[in-house]
Amino acid sequence: MNENATSTPTTNTIGDEVSPYAATPGLSSVVSYPKRCNLWGDARYRGNCDGTLFKELVLRYRATRIADPMMGSGTTRDVIAGLNEVTGTRIRYWGGDLKKGFDLYREQPRGEFDFVWVHPPYFNIVSYGGGEQDLSSEPHYRRFVTKLTVCLRNAYESLASGGHLAVLVADVRRAGGYYPLGRDVMNMEPCLGAIRSVIIKSQHNCKSDGRAYARMKHVPIKHEYCVVFEKTS
Ligand SMILES: C[S@@+](CC[C@H](N)C(=O)[O-])C[C@H]1O[C@@H](n2cnc3c(N)ncnc32)[C@H](O)[C@@H]1O
């Protein structure tokens, strides 16, 4: 499916420079990016993510048709624009978001893709103010998981056979409850193809970092999960 792929960088240098657009050698199932790469997206957008892990997966899978149906501030769009400009790839990208009038609960990403990245709201810890269709407006955790399953299935349906769906989520601790979103996404495996990787990503610069964790009985959550599924049929 990647006949159209152009030269994909495989080291962390382009020319003599270490480039943010090159693959990091030794990518493993544990990643940590303490410093956000400000070339991509908008750090002021609540719940935005750094684009480095997305870039690593795009390069690793040599993806040439990419979608992000919950693109928020456009981190993934900017990574692809930069990759195409700096490395000469011709990766096609489609991005949507409820804020742009695209509802992943009701629609599939427009096109057929070999890599789809979904970074949904982490339950209702950040409100995106998009009304009833906004996943972050669902106050009941089980109903949230059911809605997220529908969204991820729509994303999965837009994959070509052999394509990959990467879902970035974190568990949530709220009002004495623990909501294991990572586990629940992994449990969606039968309807989202086969799990191929689970990557643990350290969380940095969370809004909650300033809280007095010393008073908490249980340990603070400092990691996210990137679960990668492969479309097997
Ligand atoms: C965690 S943010 C994504 C942030 C993005 N990765 C970035 O770096 O800026 C989740 C996004 O999901 C969007 N969203 C919530 N419900 C949605 C739905 N039903 N369909 C599409 N987008 C939705 C929100 O508007 C929000 O932008």
The ligand as a Gaussian input file, in Angstrom:
#p B3LYP/6-31G(d) Opt

LIG

0 1
 C       -7.356000      16.000000      23.139000
 S       -8.029000      17.094000      21.954000
 C       -6.999000      16.868000      20.546000
 C       -5.777000      17.762000      20.625000
 C       -4.850000      17.680000      19.424000
 N       -4.179000      16.380000      19.363000
 C       -3.802000      18.782000      19.501000
 O       -2.602000      18.484000      19.625000
 O       -4.179000      19.959000      19.475000
 C       -9.527000      16.283000      21.543000
 C      -10.328000      16.930000      20.430000
 O      -11.490000      16.130000      20.159000
 C      -12.491000      16.986000      19.650000
 N      -13.786000      16.279000      19.678000
 C      -14.607000      16.000000      20.742000
 N      -15.692000      15.313000      20.355000
 C      -15.570000      15.139000      18.997000
 C      -16.365000      14.481000      18.006000
 N      -17.538000      13.885000      18.326000
 N      -15.930000      14.491000      16.722000
 C      -14.761000      15.107000      16.370000
 N      -13.976000      15.751000      17.271000
 C      -14.354000      15.750000      18.577000
 C      -12.384000      18.229000      20.522000
 O      -12.957000      19.358000      19.876000
 C      -10.858000      18.333000      20.721000
 O      -10.290000      19.239000      19.793000

